[in-house]
Amino acid sequence: TAPPGRRMGHAGAIISGSAGTAAEKIEAFEKAGMGVAKRPIDFVELLRARV
Protein backbone atom coordinates (compact mmCIF):
# COMPACT_ATOMS: atom_id res chain seq x y z
CA THR A 1 0.00 0.00 0.00
CA ALA A 2 1.03 3.57 -0.60
CA PRO A 3 1.85 5.99 2.19
CA PRO A 4 -0.88 8.53 3.01
CA GLY A 5 -1.11 11.22 0.33
CA ARG A 6 0.73 9.14 -2.30
CA ARG A 7 -0.42 6.97 -5.16
CA MET A 8 1.68 4.12 -6.41
CA GLY A 9 1.33 1.96 -9.45
CA HIS A 10 1.87 1.86 -13.16
CA ALA A 11 1.77 5.35 -14.65
CA GLY A 12 -0.64 4.16 -17.32
CA ALA A 13 -3.14 3.15 -14.65
CA ILE A 14 -3.27 6.60 -13.12
CA ILE A 15 -5.81 8.68 -14.99
CA SER A 16 -7.03 12.05 -13.82
CA GLY A 17 -9.88 13.82 -15.56
CA SER A 18 -9.63 13.45 -19.32
CA ALA A 19 -5.83 13.30 -19.35
CA GLY A 20 -4.42 9.92 -20.14
CA THR A 21 -7.51 8.31 -21.59
CA ALA A 22 -7.13 5.42 -24.01
CA ALA A 23 -8.29 7.63 -26.89
CA GLU A 24 -5.69 10.27 -26.06
CA LYS A 25 -2.94 7.67 -25.81
CA ILE A 26 -3.93 6.15 -29.15
CA GLU A 27 -3.94 9.60 -30.75
CA ALA A 28 -0.47 10.35 -29.33
CA PHE A 29 0.92 7.02 -30.57
CA GLU A 30 -0.52 7.55 -34.06
CA LYS A 31 0.79 11.13 -34.14
CA ALA A 32 4.25 9.75 -33.32
CA GLY A 33 4.01 7.33 -36.24
CA MET A 34 3.45 4.23 -34.14
CA GLY A 35 1.02 1.58 -35.24
CA VAL A 36 -1.95 1.00 -32.97
CA ALA A 37 -3.92 -2.23 -33.04
CA LYS A 38 -7.61 -1.50 -32.64
CA ARG A 39 -8.28 -5.24 -32.24
CA PRO A 40 -5.90 -8.01 -31.13
CA ILE A 41 -5.91 -9.54 -34.62
CA ASP A 42 -4.66 -6.21 -36.06
CA PHE A 43 -1.41 -6.65 -34.15
CA VAL A 44 -0.30 -9.33 -36.62
CA GLU A 45 -0.47 -6.96 -39.58
CA LEU A 46 1.24 -4.15 -37.65
CA LEU A 47 4.07 -6.51 -36.78
CA ARG A 48 4.39 -7.82 -40.35
CA ALA A 49 4.59 -4.28 -41.69
CA ARG A 50 7.54 -3.50 -39.43
CA VAL A 51 9.58 -6.69 -39.71
mmCIF file of the N, C-alpha and C atoms, coordinates in Angstrom:
data_MODEL
# 
_entry.id   MODEL 
# 
loop_
_atom_site.group_PDB 
_atom_site.id 
_atom_site.type_symbol 
_atom_site.label_atom_id 
_atom_site.label_alt_id 
_atom_site.label_comp_id 
_atom_site.label_asym_id 
_atom_site.label_entity_id 
_atom_site.label_seq_id 
_atom_site.pdbx_PDB_ins_code 
_atom_site.Cartn_x 
_atom_site.Cartn_y 
_atom_site.Cartn_z 
_atom_site.occupancy 
_atom_site.B_iso_or_equiv 
_atom_site.pdbx_formal_charge 
_atom_site.auth_seq_id 
_atom_site.auth_comp_id 
_atom_site.auth_asym_id 
_atom_site.auth_atom_id 
_atom_site.pdbx_PDB_model_num 
ATOM 1   N N  . THR A 1 1  ? 0.831  -1.193 0.000   1.00 0.00 ? 1  THR A N  1 
ATOM 2   C CA . THR A 1 1  ? 0.000  0.000  0.000   1.00 0.00 ? 1  THR A CA 1 
ATOM 3   C C  . THR A 1 1  ? 0.871  1.250  0.000   1.00 0.00 ? 1  THR A C  1 
ATOM 4   N N  . ALA A 1 2  ? 0.304  2.304  -0.506  1.00 0.00 ? 2  ALA A N  1 
ATOM 5   C CA . ALA A 1 2  ? 1.034  3.570  -0.600  1.00 0.00 ? 2  ALA A CA 1 
ATOM 6   C C  . ALA A 1 2  ? 0.917  4.340  0.707   1.00 0.00 ? 2  ALA A C  1 
ATOM 7   N N  . PRO A 1 3  ? 1.942  5.131  1.014   1.00 0.00 ? 3  PRO A N  1 
ATOM 8   C CA . PRO A 1 3  ? 1.854  5.989  2.195   1.00 0.00 ? 3  PRO A CA 1 
ATOM 9   C C  . PRO A 1 3  ? 0.722  7.007  2.032   1.00 0.00 ? 3  PRO A C  1 
ATOM 10  N N  . PRO A 1 4  ? 0.191  7.531  3.118   1.00 0.00 ? 4  PRO A N  1 
ATOM 11  C CA . PRO A 1 4  ? -0.880 8.534  3.012   1.00 0.00 ? 4  PRO A CA 1 
ATOM 12  C C  . PRO A 1 4  ? -0.465 9.697  2.107   1.00 0.00 ? 4  PRO A C  1 
ATOM 13  N N  . GLY A 1 5  ? -1.376 10.100 1.226   1.00 0.00 ? 5  GLY A N  1 
ATOM 14  C CA . GLY A 1 5  ? -1.108 11.217 0.329   1.00 0.00 ? 5  GLY A CA 1 
ATOM 15  C C  . GLY A 1 5  ? -0.336 10.852 -0.925  1.00 0.00 ? 5  GLY A C  1 
ATOM 16  N N  . ARG A 1 6  ? -0.022 9.577  -1.113  1.00 0.00 ? 6  ARG A N  1 
ATOM 17  C CA . ARG A 1 6  ? 0.731  9.142  -2.304  1.00 0.00 ? 6  ARG A CA 1 
ATOM 18  C C  . ARG A 1 6  ? -0.035 8.066  -3.026  1.00 0.00 ? 6  ARG A C  1 
ATOM 19  N N  . ARG A 1 7  ? 0.152  8.042  -4.349  1.00 0.00 ? 7  ARG A N  1 
ATOM 20  C CA . ARG A 1 7  ? -0.415 6.967  -5.160  1.00 0.00 ? 7  ARG A CA 1 
ATOM 21  C C  . ARG A 1 7  ? 0.731  6.218  -5.785  1.00 0.00 ? 7  ARG A C  1 
ATOM 22  N N  . MET A 1 8  ? 0.632  4.930  -5.801  1.00 0.00 ? 8  MET A N  1 
ATOM 23  C CA . MET A 1 8  ? 1.683  4.123  -6.412  1.00 0.00 ? 8  MET A CA 1 
ATOM 24  C C  . MET A 1 8  ? 1.035  3.231  -7.462  1.00 0.00 ? 8  MET A C  1 
ATOM 25  N N  . GLY A 1 9  ? 1.834  2.848  -8.417  1.00 0.00 ? 9  GLY A N  1 
ATOM 26  C CA . GLY A 1 9  ? 1.327  1.956  -9.445  1.00 0.00 ? 9  GLY A CA 1 
ATOM 27  C C  . GLY A 1 9  ? 1.848  2.363  -10.801 1.00 0.00 ? 9  GLY A C  1 
ATOM 28  N N  . HIS A 1 10 ? 1.456  1.612  -11.794 1.00 0.00 ? 10 HIS A N  1 
ATOM 29  C CA . HIS A 1 10 ? 1.869  1.857  -13.163 1.00 0.00 ? 10 HIS A CA 1 
ATOM 30  C C  . HIS A 1 10 ? 1.331  3.205  -13.618 1.00 0.00 ? 10 HIS A C  1 
ATOM 31  N N  . ALA A 1 11 ? 2.182  3.998  -14.228 1.00 0.00 ? 11 ALA A N  1 
ATOM 32  C CA . ALA A 1 11 ? 1.774  5.345  -14.654 1.00 0.00 ? 11 ALA A CA 1 
ATOM 33  C C  . ALA A 1 11 ? 0.571  5.298  -15.578 1.00 0.00 ? 11 ALA A C  1 
ATOM 34  N N  . GLY A 1 12 ? 0.484  4.266  -16.402 1.00 0.00 ? 12 GLY A N  1 
ATOM 35  C CA . GLY A 1 12 ? -0.645 4.156  -17.322 1.00 0.00 ? 12 GLY A CA 1 
ATOM 36  C C  . GLY A 1 12 ? -1.962 3.903  -16.623 1.00 0.00 ? 12 GLY A C  1 
ATOM 37  N N  . ALA A 1 13 ? -1.909 3.434  -15.389 1.00 0.00 ? 13 ALA A N  1 
ATOM 38  C CA . ALA A 1 13 ? -3.135 3.145  -14.650 1.00 0.00 ? 13 ALA A CA 1 
ATOM 39  C C  . ALA A 1 13 ? -3.659 4.365  -13.919 1.00 0.00 ? 13 ALA A C  1 
ATOM 40  N N  . ILE A 1 14 ? -2.862 5.403  -13.845 1.00 0.00 ? 14 ILE A N  1 
ATOM 41  C CA . ILE A 1 14 ? -3.267 6.604  -13.125 1.00 0.00 ? 14 ILE A CA 1 
ATOM 42  C C  . ILE A 1 14 ? -3.838 7.601  -14.124 1.00 0.00 ? 14 ILE A C  1 
ATOM 43  N N  . ILE A 1 15 ? -5.130 7.785  -14.054 1.00 0.00 ? 15 ILE A N  1 
ATOM 44  C CA . ILE A 1 15 ? -5.812 8.681  -14.990 1.00 0.00 ? 15 ILE A CA 1 
ATOM 45  C C  . ILE A 1 15 ? -6.530 9.747  -14.180 1.00 0.00 ? 15 ILE A C  1 
ATOM 46  N N  . SER A 1 16 ? -6.306 10.996 -14.528 1.00 0.00 ? 16 SER A N  1 
ATOM 47  C CA . SER A 1 16 ? -7.028 12.052 -13.822 1.00 0.00 ? 16 SER A CA 1 
ATOM 48  C C  . SER A 1 16 ? -7.775 12.889 -14.837 1.00 0.00 ? 16 SER A C  1 
ATOM 49  N N  . GLY A 1 17 ? -9.061 13.053 -14.629 1.00 0.00 ? 17 GLY A N  1 
ATOM 50  C CA . GLY A 1 17 ? -9.880 13.819 -15.563 1.00 0.00 ? 17 GLY A CA 1 
ATOM 51  C C  . GLY A 1 17 ? -9.865 13.178 -16.935 1.00 0.00 ? 17 GLY A C  1 
ATOM 52  N N  . SER A 1 18 ? -9.660 13.991 -17.965 1.00 0.00 ? 18 SER A N  1 
ATOM 53  C CA . SER A 1 18 ? -9.632 13.446 -19.322 1.00 0.00 ? 18 SER A CA 1 
ATOM 54  C C  . SER A 1 18 ? -8.208 13.185 -19.790 1.00 0.00 ? 18 SER A C  1 
ATOM 55  N N  . ALA A 1 19 ? -7.226 13.519 -18.972 1.00 0.00 ? 19 ALA A N  1 
ATOM 56  C CA . ALA A 1 19 ? -5.827 13.298 -19.353 1.00 0.00 ? 19 ALA A CA 1 
ATOM 57  C C  . ALA A 1 19 ? -5.488 11.827 -19.213 1.00 0.00 ? 19 ALA A C  1 
ATOM 58  N N  . GLY A 1 20 ? -4.862 11.296 -20.226 1.00 0.00 ? 20 GLY A N  1 
ATOM 59  C CA . GLY A 1 20 ? -4.417 9.922  -20.144 1.00 0.00 ? 20 GLY A CA 1 
ATOM 60  C C  . GLY A 1 20 ? -5.461 8.886  -20.492 1.00 0.00 ? 20 GLY A C  1 
ATOM 61  N N  . THR A 1 21 ? -6.512 9.288  -21.181 1.00 0.00 ? 21 THR A N  1 
ATOM 62  C CA . THR A 1 21 ? -7.512 8.307  -21.587 1.00 0.00 ? 21 THR A CA 1 
ATOM 63  C C  . THR A 1 21 ? -6.945 7.445  -22.706 1.00 0.00 ? 21 THR A C  1 
ATOM 64  N N  . ALA A 1 22 ? -7.581 6.311  -22.938 1.00 0.00 ? 22 ALA A N  1 
ATOM 65  C CA . ALA A 1 22 ? -7.135 5.419  -24.007 1.00 0.00 ? 22 ALA A CA 1 
ATOM 66  C C  . ALA A 1 22 ? -7.145 6.146  -25.350 1.00 0.00 ? 22 ALA A C  1 
ATOM 67  N N  . ALA A 1 23 ? -8.191 6.909  -25.616 1.00 0.00 ? 23 ALA A N  1 
ATOM 68  C CA . ALA A 1 23 ? -8.292 7.630  -26.892 1.00 0.00 ? 23 ALA A CA 1 
ATOM 69  C C  . ALA A 1 23 ? -7.149 8.621  -27.054 1.00 0.00 ? 23 ALA A C  1 
ATOM 70  N N  . GLU A 1 24 ? -6.789 9.309  -25.984 1.00 0.00 ? 24 GLU A N  1 
ATOM 71  C CA . GLU A 1 24 ? -5.686 10.275 -26.059 1.00 0.00 ? 24 GLU A CA 1 
ATOM 72  C C  . GLU A 1 24 ? -4.352 9.569  -26.265 1.00 0.00 ? 24 GLU A C  1 
ATOM 73  N N  . LYS A 1 25 ? -4.179 8.429  -25.634 1.00 0.00 ? 25 LYS A N  1 
ATOM 74  C CA . LYS A 1 25 ? -2.938 7.671  -25.811 1.00 0.00 ? 25 LYS A CA 1 
ATOM 75  C C  . LYS A 1 25 ? -2.830 7.150  -27.238 1.00 0.00 ? 25 LYS A C  1 
ATOM 76  N N  . ILE A 1 26 ? -3.928 6.636  -27.771 1.00 0.00 ? 26 ILE A N  1 
ATOM 77  C CA . ILE A 1 26 ? -3.933 6.146  -29.153 1.00 0.00 ? 26 ILE A CA 1 
ATOM 78  C C  . ILE A 1 26 ? -3.598 7.288  -30.106 1.00 0.00 ? 26 ILE A C  1 
ATOM 79  N N  . GLU A 1 27 ? -4.206 8.438  -29.898 1.00 0.00 ? 27 GLU A N  1 
ATOM 80  C CA . GLU A 1 27 ? -3.935 9.604  -30.746 1.00 0.00 ? 27 GLU A CA 1 
ATOM 81  C C  . GLU A 1 27 ? -2.458 9.997  -30.678 1.00 0.00 ? 27 GLU A C  1 
ATOM 82  N N  . ALA A 1 28 ? -1.880 9.987  -29.492 1.00 0.00 ? 28 ALA A N  1 
ATOM 83  C CA . ALA A 1 28 ? -0.468 10.346 -29.333 1.00 0.00 ? 28 ALA A CA 1 
ATOM 84  C C  . ALA A 1 28 ? 0.435  9.334  -30.030 1.00 0.00 ? 28 ALA A C  1 
ATOM 85  N N  . PHE A 1 29 ? 0.125  8.048  -29.896 1.00 0.00 ? 29 PHE A N  1 
ATOM 86  C CA . PHE A 1 29 ? 0.924  7.017  -30.568 1.00 0.00 ? 29 PHE A CA 1 
ATOM 87  C C  . PHE A 1 29 ? 0.849  7.185  -32.081 1.00 0.00 ? 29 PHE A C  1 
ATOM 88  N N  . GLU A 1 30 ? -0.357 7.384  -32.613 1.00 0.00 ? 30 GLU A N  1 
ATOM 89  C CA . GLU A 1 30 ? -0.520 7.550  -34.058 1.00 0.00 ? 30 GLU A CA 1 
ATOM 90  C C  . GLU A 1 30 ? 0.188  8.804  -34.550 1.00 0.00 ? 30 GLU A C  1 
ATOM 91  N N  . LYS A 1 31 ? 0.115  9.874  -33.784 1.00 0.00 ? 31 LYS A N  1 
ATOM 92  C CA . LYS A 1 31 ? 0.789  11.125 -34.139 1.00 0.00 ? 31 LYS A CA 1 
ATOM 93  C C  . LYS A 1 31 ? 2.302  10.929 -34.198 1.00 0.00 ? 31 LYS A C  1 
ATOM 94  N N  . ALA A 1 32 ? 2.816  10.035 -33.359 1.00 0.00 ? 32 ALA A N  1 
ATOM 95  C CA . ALA A 1 32 ? 4.249  9.746  -33.320 1.00 0.00 ? 32 ALA A CA 1 
ATOM 96  C C  . ALA A 1 32 ? 4.660  8.723  -34.378 1.00 0.00 ? 32 ALA A C  1 
ATOM 97  N N  . GLY A 1 33 ? 3.690  8.267  -35.183 1.00 0.00 ? 33 GLY A N  1 
ATOM 98  C CA . GLY A 1 33 ? 4.010  7.326  -36.244 1.00 0.00 ? 33 GLY A CA 1 
ATOM 99  C C  . GLY A 1 33 ? 4.021  5.873  -35.808 1.00 0.00 ? 33 GLY A C  1 
ATOM 100 N N  . MET A 1 34 ? 3.509  5.600  -34.637 1.00 0.00 ? 34 MET A N  1 
ATOM 101 C CA . MET A 1 34 ? 3.452  4.227  -34.142 1.00 0.00 ? 34 MET A CA 1 
ATOM 102 C C  . MET A 1 34 ? 2.155  3.585  -34.599 1.00 0.00 ? 34 MET A C  1 
ATOM 103 N N  . GLY A 1 35 ? 2.223  2.311  -34.891 1.00 0.00 ? 35 GLY A N  1 
ATOM 104 C CA . GLY A 1 35 ? 1.015  1.584  -35.235 1.00 0.00 ? 35 GLY A CA 1 
ATOM 105 C C  . GLY A 1 35 ? 0.230  1.268  -33.978 1.00 0.00 ? 35 GLY A C  1 
ATOM 106 N N  . VAL A 1 36 ? -1.082 1.308  -34.101 1.00 0.00 ? 36 VAL A N  1 
ATOM 107 C CA . VAL A 1 36 ? -1.948 0.996  -32.968 1.00 0.00 ? 36 VAL A CA 1 
ATOM 108 C C  . VAL A 1 36 ? -2.953 -0.050 -33.416 1.00 0.00 ? 36 VAL A C  1 
ATOM 109 N N  . ALA A 1 37 ? -2.973 -1.166 -32.724 1.00 0.00 ? 37 ALA A N  1 
ATOM 110 C CA . ALA A 1 37 ? -3.919 -2.233 -33.037 1.00 0.00 ? 37 ALA A CA 1 
ATOM 111 C C  . ALA A 1 37 ? -5.255 -1.922 -32.376 1.00 0.00 ? 37 ALA A C  1 
ATOM 112 N N  . LYS A 1 38 ? -6.275 -1.762 -33.183 1.00 0.00 ? 38 LYS A N  1 
ATOM 113 C CA . LYS A 1 38 ? -7.613 -1.499 -32.638 1.00 0.00 ? 38 LYS A CA 1 
ATOM 114 C C  . LYS A 1 38 ? -8.232 -2.787 -32.088 1.00 0.00 ? 38 LYS A C  1 
ATOM 115 N N  . ARG A 1 39 ? -7.830 -3.917 -32.685 1.00 0.00 ? 39 ARG A N  1 
ATOM 116 C CA . ARG A 1 39 ? -8.284 -5.235 -32.238 1.00 0.00 ? 39 ARG A CA 1 
ATOM 117 C C  . ARG A 1 39 ? -7.050 -6.124 -32.131 1.00 0.00 ? 39 ARG A C  1 
ATOM 118 N N  . PRO A 1 40 ? -7.077 -7.137 -31.282 1.00 0.00 ? 40 PRO A N  1 
ATOM 119 C CA . PRO A 1 40 ? -5.904 -8.008 -31.133 1.00 0.00 ? 40 PRO A CA 1 
ATOM 120 C C  . PRO A 1 40 ? -5.408 -8.588 -32.460 1.00 0.00 ? 40 PRO A C  1 
ATOM 121 N N  . ILE A 1 41 ? -6.312 -8.951 -33.344 1.00 0.00 ? 41 ILE A N  1 
ATOM 122 C CA . ILE A 1 41 ? -5.905 -9.540 -34.623 1.00 0.00 ? 41 ILE A CA 1 
ATOM 123 C C  . ILE A 1 41 ? -5.134 -8.540 -35.481 1.00 0.00 ? 41 ILE A C  1 
ATOM 124 N N  . ASP A 1 42 ? -5.364 -7.243 -35.289 1.00 0.00 ? 42 ASP A N  1 
ATOM 125 C CA . ASP A 1 42 ? -4.664 -6.211 -36.058 1.00 0.00 ? 42 ASP A CA 1 
ATOM 126 C C  . ASP A 1 42 ? -3.178 -6.162 -35.732 1.00 0.00 ? 42 ASP A C  1 
ATOM 127 N N  . PHE A 1 43 ? -2.810 -6.657 -34.568 1.00 0.00 ? 43 PHE A N  1 
ATOM 128 C CA . PHE A 1 43 ? -1.407 -6.645 -34.154 1.00 0.00 ? 43 PHE A CA 1 
ATOM 129 C C  . PHE A 1 43 ? -0.538 -7.415 -35.141 1.00 0.00 ? 43 PHE A C  1 
ATOM 130 N N  . VAL A 1 44 ? -1.065 -8.506 -35.678 1.00 0.00 ? 44 VAL A N  1 
ATOM 131 C CA . VAL A 1 44 ? -0.305 -9.333 -36.621 1.00 0.00 ? 44 VAL A CA 1 
ATOM 132 C C  . VAL A 1 44 ? 0.120  -8.508 -37.828 1.00 0.00 ? 44 VAL A C  1 
ATOM 133 N N  . GLU A 1 45 ? -0.799 -7.768 -38.406 1.00 0.00 ? 45 GLU A N  1 
ATOM 134 C CA . GLU A 1 45 ? -0.474 -6.956 -39.585 1.00 0.00 ? 45 GLU A CA 1 
ATOM 135 C C  . GLU A 1 45 ? 0.480  -5.820 -39.238 1.00 0.00 ? 45 GLU A C  1 
ATOM 136 N N  . LEU A 1 46 ? 0.311  -5.207 -38.072 1.00 0.00 ? 46 LEU A N  1 
ATOM 137 C CA . LEU A 1 46 ? 1.238  -4.154 -37.652 1.00 0.00 ? 46 LEU A CA 1 
ATOM 138 C C  . LEU A 1 46 ? 2.648  -4.708 -37.522 1.00 0.00 ? 46 LEU A C  1 
ATOM 139 N N  . LEU A 1 47 ? 2.762  -5.879 -36.951 1.00 0.00 ? 47 LEU A N  1 
ATOM 140 C CA . LEU A 1 47 ? 4.069  -6.508 -36.780 1.00 0.00 ? 47 LEU A CA 1 
ATOM 141 C C  . LEU A 1 47 ? 4.680  -6.871 -38.127 1.00 0.00 ? 47 LEU A C  1 
ATOM 142 N N  . ARG A 1 48 ? 3.894  -7.458 -39.011 1.00 0.00 ? 48 ARG A N  1 
ATOM 143 C CA . ARG A 1 48 ? 4.393  -7.824 -40.350 1.00 0.00 ? 48 ARG A CA 1 
ATOM 144 C C  . ARG A 1 48 ? 4.895  -6.600 -41.108 1.00 0.00 ? 48 ARG A C  1 
ATOM 145 N N  . ALA A 1 49 ? 4.217  -5.493 -40.970 1.00 0.00 ? 49 ALA A N  1 
ATOM 146 C CA . ALA A 1 49 ? 4.588  -4.277 -41.689 1.00 0.00 ? 49 ALA A CA 1 
ATOM 147 C C  . ALA A 1 49 ? 5.917  -3.710 -41.203 1.00 0.00 ? 49 ALA A C  1 
ATOM 148 N N  . ARG A 1 50 ? 6.326  -4.076 -40.000 1.00 0.00 ? 50 ARG A N  1 
ATOM 149 C CA . ARG A 1 50 ? 7.543  -3.499 -39.427 1.00 0.00 ? 50 ARG A CA 1 
ATOM 150 C C  . ARG A 1 50 ? 8.713  -4.469 -39.358 1.00 0.00 ? 50 ARG A C  1 
ATOM 151 N N  . VAL A 1 51 ? 8.492  -5.697 -39.764 1.00 0.00 ? 51 VAL A N  1 
ATOM 152 C CA . VAL A 1 51 ? 9.580  -6.687 -39.715 1.00 0.00 ? 51 VAL A CA 1 
ATOM 153 C C  . VAL A 1 51 ? 10.209 -6.825 -41.077 1.00 0.00 ? 51 VAL A C  1 
# 
